[in-house]
Amino acid sequence: MKNTEKQILELSKKILNNSGFGYDDENQIKCTELNEDSFFGYSKKENQNIWQISFLWGEEDFGKSRGAFLYIDDDKKLPLLLVHSLGQSKIKYSLSNDGKTIVSSTNVKFTIEE
């Protein structure tokens, strides 16, 4: 893995905050390296390094927290998939002209930081 757990946790918070999806408690966000070859219909490419971020969300909307997962490509530092109790969303993205700003399929923008 190129990135540390701390770096990926900070990136996860940024992605979730910018997406409007959010999380209930940042102290409950957990980060682990994904060792399986596939998950939730997404197949890892050979030698692809992926982080699985687990977090609680929805307390404000549902009166109780629900579990969710965010998957991030370690090499590209990009979100791949968001899985939650209402379904799952593959996150497609493109780079803007500056080569560092990501625009996702959900119109979320964030900047890749070196």
FENLIN-V143875 format. One record per helix or strand of 3 or more residues. SS is the DSSP state (2 for helix, 1 for strand). FROM is the first residue (numbers start at 1). LEN is the number of residues. If there is no record, write none. Layout:
SS:FROM:LEN
SS:FROM:LEN
This chain:
2:5:15
2:26:3
1:30:4
1:50:8
2:59:4
1:66:8
1:78:7
1:87:4
1:93:3
1:101:4
1:109:3
